[in-house]
Amino acid sequence: FFVSENMKESTPQEENIDYVNQSIIDHTNEEIEVINQNQSTTMIKPYVDDQVVVAKYYYDYQDDNTTQEKSILYHENTYIQNTGVDYVSKEVFDVNSIADGTVISVTQDDIVGQTIKIKHNNDMISVYQSVNDVKVKENDEVTKGQVIATSGTNNINSELGNHLHFELYNQNILVNPEDFFIANEGN
């Protein structure tokens, strides 16, 4: 009761609440470039199938309105900023590790589906959601390009059908994976 009463006093009904994640706002493209230059991990995209395309982009508050619109998810009457990139294809496709690393977890969630997390060099963590046919387990060592699962579905983006939701953390900061792939092209 005490907590709920205090919350009522500190959060007026008319207050405009900003739901943008502060780590996204504080992380500029210039900082991403500096982090990219300082990293020793070379990465590839998490797929090789040329039929795979981006369905939902990573939400960046600096992007143009059209890109931002393509970066918003709608789930249970709530708009959510996409924290990764959603890759889709009509056909199921192989999901590959973006770099050498160690699997830190393989989990199942009712909303985001099966998830694989891999730790790479320089505090990089890649997260693969909505996957099926998982081929790795916790503590497995993986190599860049190794098939770790296949694309699948989840409940938060069910309208996308067969896809991969991919997130990337650099030094515990959620970043746009596409920026890292562009920086590593040719490696």
C-alpha positions in Angstrom: 0.0 0.0 0.0 2.8 2.4 0.9 4.6 1.9 -2.4 1.4 2.3 -4.5 0.5 5.5 -2.7 4.0 6.9 -3.3 3.8 6.0 -7.0 0.5 7.9 -7.3 2.1 11.0 -5.8 5.2 10.9 -8.0 3.6 10.0 -11.3 0.8 12.4 -12.2 -1.8 11.2 -14.7 -1.2 14.0 -17.2 2.6 13.6 -17.2 4.1 12.8 -20.7 6.3 9.8 -20.3 9.2 9.3 -22.8 9.7 5.6 -23.4 12.9 6.0 -25.5 15.7 3.9 -24.0 18.4 6.3 -22.7 21.2 4.0 -23.9 19.9 4.3 -27.5 19.7 8.1 -27.2 23.2 8.5 -25.6 24.9 6.3 -28.2 25.7 8.4 -31.3 27.0 7.2 -34.6 30.4 8.8 -33.9 30.7 6.7 -30.7 29.8 3.6 -32.7 32.6 4.4 -35.2 35.1 4.7 -32.3 34.0 1.4 -30.8 34.2 -0.2 -34.2 37.8 1.1 -34.7 38.8 -0.3 -31.2 37.3 -3.7 -31.6 39.2 -6.8 -32.9 36.1 -8.9 -33.6 35.3 -9.1 -37.3 31.7 -10.0 -38.0 29.5 -11.2 -40.7 25.7 -11.0 -41.0 23.8 -13.8 -39.2 22.7 -15.4 -42.5 24.1 -16.1 -46.0 20.9 -16.7 -47.9 20.5 -13.8 -50.5 16.7 -14.1 -50.2 16.8 -12.7 -46.7 15.8 -9.0 -46.3 15.3 -6.6 -43.4 11.6 -6.4 -42.3 12.0 -4.2 -39.2 15.0 -1.9 -38.6 16.7 -1.1 -35.3 15.1 2.0 -33.8 17.4 5.1 -33.9 15.9 8.4 -32.7 18.2 10.2 -35.3 16.7 8.3 -38.3 14.2 9.8 -40.7 10.5 9.3 -40.0 10.1 6.6 -42.6 12.9 4.5 -41.1 11.6 5.1 -37.6 8.1 3.9 -38.7 9.8 0.7 -40.0 11.4 0.3 -36.6 8.3 0.2 -34.4 6.7 -3.0 -33.3 3.0 -3.2 -32.2 2.2 -5.9 -29.6 -0.8 -6.1 -27.4 -2.0 -2.5 -28.1 1.5 -1.1 -27.4 4.0 0.4 -29.7 7.6 -0.7 -29.0 10.9 0.5 -30.4 12.8 -2.3 -32.1 15.9 -3.1 -30.2 17.4 -5.2 -33.0 16.9 -6.0 -36.7 14.3 -8.4 -38.0 15.5 -10.4 -41.0 12.8 -12.3 -43.0 12.5 -14.7 -45.9 9.7 -16.8 -47.4 11.8 -19.9 -46.8 13.4 -21.1 -43.5 17.1 -20.0 -43.6 20.2 -20.9 -41.6 21.2 -18.6 -38.8 25.0 -18.3 -38.4 27.2 -17.0 -35.7 28.4 -13.5 -36.6 31.9 -14.2 -35.1 33.9 -16.7 -33.0 32.6 -16.9 -29.4 31.1 -18.9 -26.6 27.4 -19.7 -26.2 26.3 -18.1 -22.9 22.7 -19.3 -23.0 20.0 -21.0 -25.0 16.5 -20.2 -23.7 12.8 -20.5 -24.6 10.4 -17.6 -24.0 6.6 -17.5 -24.8 6.9 -14.0 -26.4 10.3 -13.9 -28.2 10.7 -17.7 -28.9 13.9 -19.6 -28.7 17.0 -17.4 -28.0 20.7 -17.9 -28.3 23.2 -15.5 -26.7 26.9 -15.7 -27.7 29.8 -13.8 -26.1 32.5 -12.6 -28.5 35.7 -10.6 -28.1 35.7 -7.1 -26.5 32.5 -7.6 -24.6 30.4 -8.1 -27.7 27.2 -10.2 -27.2 25.0 -11.3 -30.1 21.4 -12.3 -29.5 19.5 -14.5 -31.9 15.7 -14.7 -31.2 12.8 -16.5 -32.9 15.0 -19.4 -33.9 14.3 -23.1 -34.4 16.3 -26.3 -34.7 19.0 -25.0 -32.3 22.3 -26.7 -32.9 24.3 -25.4 -30.0 24.1 -25.5 -26.2 25.4 -23.4 -23.3 29.3 -23.2 -23.1 29.7 -24.4 -26.7 32.6 -22.7 -28.6 31.3 -21.4 -32.0 33.1 -20.1 -35.1 32.3 -17.2 -37.4 29.8 -18.5 -40.0 28.9 -21.7 -38.1 25.2 -22.6 -38.4 23.7 -22.4 -34.9 19.9 -22.6 -35.7 17.3 -21.9 -38.3 14.9 -19.0 -38.6 11.5 -19.4 -36.9 8.7 -17.4 -35.4 7.7 -15.7 -32.2 4.6 -14.1 -30.6 5.8 -10.5 -30.4 6.4 -10.2 -34.2 4.0 -13.0 -35.4 3.0 -10.9 -38.4 6.5 -11.3 -39.8 6.2 -15.1 -40.0 9.5 -16.9 -40.6 12.3 -14.5 -39.4 15.3 -13.9 -37.2 15.3 -11.1 -34.6 18.9 -10.2 -34.1 20.4 -7.9 -31.4 23.9 -6.8 -30.7 25.5 -5.4 -27.5 28.9 -3.8 -27.5 30.3 -3.2 -24.0 26.8 -3.7 -22.6 25.3 -1.1 -24.9 22.6 -2.1 -27.3 23.8 -1.0 -30.8 22.5 -1.1 -34.4 23.9 -4.4 -35.8 23.7 -3.0 -39.4 26.3 -0.4 -38.4 28.7 -3.1 -37.4 28.2 -5.2 -40.5 28.8 -2.2 -42.7 32.0 -1.4 -40.7 33.2 -5.0 -41.1 32.4 -5.6 -44.8 35.3 -7.1 -46.6 36.8 -8.6 -43.4 
